[in-house]
Amino acid sequence: MPVAVEVGNFRHCIQIQDAQALSDSRLPDGGFADDYDDLKTIWAEKIPLRGRAVFPDDRVDDEVMFRFRSWLDEDITSESRALYRDKVYNIKSVLPDNDDKFMVMEFVLPENEPTGDND
């Protein structure tokens, strides 16, 4: 049975970025440095998490900060990162939703970043 979609819930603007290896002449070997390039902007529904995230396999995860639901997009992977409300988040996972029209993304803050989003 298809899931009903409230399009008005897709009100959070998220910039998705992908890692790019850029030539860096400042490195001793003239090697490469990682940088991020804008991939696309998506609109998503924020799914509130209270406390810890519990997964179907009974795994508990304290790291997950946000879960977002958006239209399924094969270009977005856990190798991407997200800009949301002026903060950079790693995308921990991208999973298809029940009817394969949507995806659910889990965002975590990179190490050593303070948590401070009050929404």
N, C-alpha and C positions, 0 to 999 in steps of 0.2 A: 504494500500500500504506500503510495507516495506521501512524503512528508509535506505538510502545509508550510508555505514560506511567507513570512511577513517581511516584505521587501523593505519596509521602514526600519527594520532592525539592523539592516546593513548600513549603518551610519558612521562606522569608525574607519577613517582613512589611514591606510597602512602603505608605506613605501617599501617595496621588496627590492633587495640588492643582491647581486651575485659577486663572488670573489673573482678577481682578475689578477693574473701575475703580470706585473709591469716591470719593464727593464729599469734598473736603478743604477745609474753610473756612479752613485756615491758609495755603493758597496765595493769592498776590496776586489772582488772577482768581476765586478760589473754584472752581478747576478740579477736576480729578480726579487721584488718585494710584493707582498700581497696588498691589494687595494680593493675597494668595492665600487661597483658600477651600478647605477640604477637599472633595474630590470623592468619594473612596472609598478603602478599604483593600483591597489585593490580596495574595495569597500567590503567590510566584514561585520559580522555580528559578534559582540563580545559576550562570552559565556562566563558568568561569574563563578569563581572557585572560592570556596570557603575552606580555609585551613589547608589540609594536604589533599593532593589528588590521588584517588584510588582507581586503579585500572582493573579491567575484567580478570586479569590473572592474579589478582590480590596484591599486586605490587603497589607500594605507597611511594610517592615522590614528593619531597618537600621543595624541590627546585622550581616546579612549574609556577609561573607567575600569572599567566593569562592563557585562556583558550579562546580561539577565534574560529568562527565558521564563515566560509565564503564559498563562492562558486569554484568547482573543481578546476584546477589549473596545473597541468603537467610540468610547467616550467618552474614551479616553486618546489624546492626540496629542502631537506634539513641542512644542506650545504649553503643555503641562502641565509640572509639575515634580514631583519625588519627594523624600520624606523617607525616608531609610534610615539606620539606626544614628545618629540624632541629627545627621545632616548633610543639607543641601539639595543636590540634584543637578538639573541640567537634563536633560531627556530629549532626546537628540539625534535619535533616530529611533524609530519604532514600525513594525515590519514584520511582515506575516503570515508564519507559519511554513509549511512545506511543505503541510500538509493543511488550512489555513485554520481550524483549531480553536484554534490558539495564536498568540501574537504574541511577537516578540523586541524588547525595548527596550534601547537603548544609553544609559547614563548618563554624563554628564560633570560635572565640578565647574565651578561658575561661575568666571569670571576672578578672580584674586587669592585663591583659596582654597587652603590647603595640602592636599596629599594626605597621608592619614594612616590610611586604613583598611587594616588588616593582614589582613583575611579574604580 
